[in-house]
Amino acid sequence: MSYGRNKQKILMIQDYLNDVGSASYQQIYVHLNDNTYWGVSPGQLRNLLGKNVSKFVKQRQQWRNV
C-alpha cells in the first residue's frame, strides 16, 4: 500500500515507540534520519508530533504512543 510521506513518518514513529516504549524528541529525530532516505527536518518533526495529538503524548520530556 502506498502512503504519503507524512503518513509513512507517522507509522515509523509509532513502530519505533512501540519497540522502545518512550523516546525523546532527539531520539525520534535521529531514528527517522538514520532510517529514511529523505529524512525529516526539526520543524517537520515538531508538526508531526504536535498535530497528531491523538497518536502521541508527551510525558516528562519523552514521547510515547497512545
C-alpha positions as CSV (number, residue, x, y, z in Angstrom):
1,M,0.0,0.0,0.0
2,S,1.3,3.4,-0.9
3,Y,1.2,6.2,1.7
4,G,2.2,9.9,1.6
5,R,5.5,10.8,3.3
6,N,3.9,12.2,6.4
7,K,1.8,9.0,6.9
8,Q,5.0,6.9,6.4
9,K,6.8,9.0,9.0
10,I,3.9,8.8,11.5
11,L,3.9,5.0,11.1
12,M,7.6,4.8,11.5
13,I,7.4,6.9,14.7
14,Q,4.6,4.6,16.0
15,D,6.6,1.5,15.3
16,Y,9.7,3.0,16.9
17,L,7.8,4.0,20.0
18,N,6.2,0.5,20.2
19,D,9.7,-1.0,20.2
20,V,11.3,1.3,22.7
21,G,8.4,2.3,24.8
22,S,9.1,6.1,25.0
23,A,11.8,8.3,23.4
24,S,12.9,11.9,23.5
25,Y,12.4,14.3,20.6
26,Q,16.1,13.9,19.7
27,Q,16.0,10.1,19.7
28,I,13.0,10.2,17.4
29,Y,14.7,12.7,15.1
30,V,17.9,10.6,14.9
31,H,15.9,7.4,14.3
32,L,13.9,8.9,11.3
33,N,17.0,10.5,9.8
34,D,19.0,7.2,10.1
35,N,16.3,5.0,8.7
36,T,14.7,7.0,5.9
37,Y,16.2,8.2,2.6
38,W,14.6,11.6,2.7
39,G,14.9,12.3,6.5
40,V,13.0,14.8,8.4
41,S,13.7,18.4,9.5
42,P,13.2,19.6,13.1
43,G,10.2,21.6,12.0
44,Q,8.6,18.7,10.2
45,L,9.0,16.5,13.3
46,R,7.5,19.2,15.6
47,N,4.5,19.4,13.3
48,L,4.1,15.6,13.1
49,L,4.2,15.2,16.8
50,G,2.2,18.3,17.6
51,K,-0.6,17.9,15.0
52,N,-1.2,14.2,15.8
53,V,-2.1,14.6,19.4
54,S,-4.4,11.6,19.2
55,K,-1.5,9.3,18.3
56,F,1.3,10.6,20.5
57,V,1.6,12.0,24.0
58,K,4.4,13.9,25.7
59,Q,5.3,12.8,29.2
60,R,8.3,14.2,31.1
61,Q,10.3,15.1,28.0
62,Q,9.5,11.7,26.5
63,W,7.1,10.8,23.7
64,R,5.0,7.6,23.6
65,N,2.2,6.1,21.7
66,V,-1.4,6.4,22.9
